[in-house]
């Protein structure tokens, strides 16, 4: 058995171009060293020459009156193909997809598409209704094919299969090429609480653009689209039609940082990589900023601000002290185009050694088990800089990478002080002093961190925010000991802060004195569900064929379940349950449950086989449970499930309907590491 650390040392010694295997337990990882990518060398891309974009606010199209006499904020948002300068000026522009408003309330409304997209600003308890339009068409109204290689051998949307074979894993007699037809999309607001299933972005509720040239026989909507269309009409009177769906969000969350992105079946990794994603910030309510007190006086505290607002000029003519920051990894070709692998050979060389793939093997020819881009992109630009003053800022960070866990390291910034005040579910129970923990912050895929970053005592100058996470699958442990740091010259760098003198007096409350809103604990659980995280190893190749979810049966044995299998997680309406994620793989998985936020209860080690390092079967617990980390207090929607452990969460399921839970490593999610769950009984007329 060879450790990840030894493997990476071996990789450095052997050099690039060779695929090297690391055996952990009896699971073999095959990785490339250094990080491969497109034809654009990351070391040829200048760093810190582009100012960081501060995403403006999405303009509303108006308001609509609801049946209960409340008003909802109304948006009309489309997804378009655009050209954007992601790389520094002087290098080619990049074709991407982005969301943007197509209608505003004023003549000067900011009707632009961008990646990342504009921020939706919502008010707690005030519904938001969005007409989401798939506008992936050219100027003549013909559909645009995907920018990236689509693997048609997965269990995916499969519009070319027609109504009878949509949302299936097709069978092929010979290895097919990538799908090049019209692109299915369905938006998901990640972290939305209490949303109806018709508005959650269910993976089989996708729809194609209303293009002129949809091939005959293609399914234009997913299996669940028509059912949800009828439900939306009955529930809130919204119309759906060719190329669009209208969703409604109750904003039942505590004030929090959530986000939106595409969620089409078997294509999330590709659709999100192409660009369409944006922040969705919920403000106000009993757990909003106004409920934060200054512990010294008992009076309302002052958090750093302002943040961008609807109607602000763009480019901005004001200074913002509250800023959302999305970190993503990408790779590019020399012509500026996005690079994403078009063969499994990228991951482990399987293309050369499994000729034809089908029907000779069980491997999908294009899907890669993980993808690590060799460049870091922040708010839509590679390695930007941000001018800051010697004062406190509020940064809302999002890890929007494909497979990459981040360990943000502020320790190269002398005198900086970091406090975390919130995560996915809003404010924490109490501020967490990140500086006291080495100024490092671990963020898994899709996690958010609401930080107060204090530059008051930082000398004037330029400083780099670095990343100490690995350039490989993350399994826990200490950076530099259990795994190598990200490449210091590329993915180990995130962005630059250019620190200058404060322009005005900072009146914000020092974070150690913030008294955050109380968190109401969830009721006692009625049910505990043991669930399994697994990896299906290929029968024809020394590598994974799929990542999978399942259940742990009463005898302690894991049982895998496919996306197509019947629902096994079926909470009653209003019940509180504990879900236990037993991780039988070598990797940590960021587990996301739709529709709810949850409490992290604890984690507990599993007994492992001393020879293989794998959890023994039937499962056995080892040692005492350990409590959640300080930054996991409060409510979350994504949690890290470490290998060789069981991770327990507690959630209350209040809205009946059909939802999903999945790993947010999007390559895993797209190949069987996603399962449906249902709250309450089956709905009359729902698809089988």
Secondary structure, DSSP 8 states (H G I E B T S, - for coil): ---HHHHHHHHHHH-TT-EEEEEETTEEEEEESS---SSS-GGGS--S-SB-----B----EEEE-TTS-EEEEEEEEEEEEEE--S-TTS--EEEEEEEES--SSTT----EESSEEEEEEETTS-EEEEEEE--B-TTS-B---SS-B-TTSEE--GGGHHHHSSEE---SS----B-S---B-EEEET-SS--GGGTT-TT--B----TT--TT--SB-TTHHHHHHHHHHHH----BTTEEEEEE---S-SEEEEEEE--TTTHHHHHHTT-EEEEEEE-STTSGGG-EETTTSSB---S-----TT--SS-SS--SEEEEEEEEE-B-TTS-B---SSTHHHHSHHHHSTT-TTT-SS-SS--S----SEEEETTEET-EEEEESSEEEEEEEE--SS--EEEE-TTSTT-EEEEEEETTEEEEEEEESGGGTSEEEE-TT-EEEEEEE-TTS-SEEEEEEE-S-SS----S-BTTTB----TTTTTEEEEEEEE--SS---S--GGGEE----------SEEEEEEEEEEE-SSSSSEEEEEEEEE-TTS-EEEE-TTS-------TT-EEEEEEEE-SSS-EEEEETT--EEEEEEEEE-B-TTT-SB-SS--EEEEEEE--GGG-S-BSEEEE-TTEEEEEEEE--S-EEEEEEESSHHHHTTT-EEEEEESS--TT---
